[in-house]
């Protein structure tokens, strides 16, 4: 297991996570990123929502 500063926890898979509602989330991936910031729309898996997002400019780059 690796804790990424300001990011997820990386765990070698397969991984099974017990959710607060009693369900189980399972991943067969080689390495799984588990969200620690609770911003992910794919909890318990990280979707990189912890990263700072730059503001979009207009289509012409202004």
Secondary structure as the mmCIF struct_conf table of DSSP 4:
data_model
#
loop_
_struct_conf.conf_type_id
_struct_conf.id
_struct_conf.beg_label_comp_id
_struct_conf.beg_label_asym_id
_struct_conf.beg_label_seq_id
_struct_conf.end_label_comp_id
_struct_conf.end_label_asym_id
_struct_conf.end_label_seq_id
STRN STRN1 UNK A 2 UNK A 3
HELX_LH_PP_P HELX_LH_PP_P1 UNK A 4 UNK A 4
TURN_TY1_P TURN_TY1_P1 UNK A 5 UNK A 6
BEND BEND1 UNK A 7 UNK A 7
STRN STRN2 UNK A 9 UNK A 12
BEND BEND2 UNK A 13 UNK A 14
STRN STRN3 UNK A 15 UNK A 18
TURN_TY1_P TURN_TY1_P2 UNK A 20 UNK A 21
BEND BEND3 UNK A 22 UNK A 22
STRN STRN4 UNK A 24 UNK A 27
BEND BEND4 UNK A 30 UNK A 30
STRN STRN5 UNK A 31 UNK A 34
BEND BEND5 UNK A 36 UNK A 38
TURN_TY1_P TURN_TY1_P3 UNK A 41 UNK A 44
STRN STRN6 UNK A 45 UNK A 45
BEND BEND6 UNK A 48 UNK A 48
TURN_TY1_P TURN_TY1_P4 UNK A 49 UNK A 50
BEND BEND7 UNK A 51 UNK A 51
HELX_LH_PP_P HELX_LH_PP_P2 UNK A 52 UNK A 56
TURN_TY1_P TURN_TY1_P5 UNK A 59 UNK A 60
#
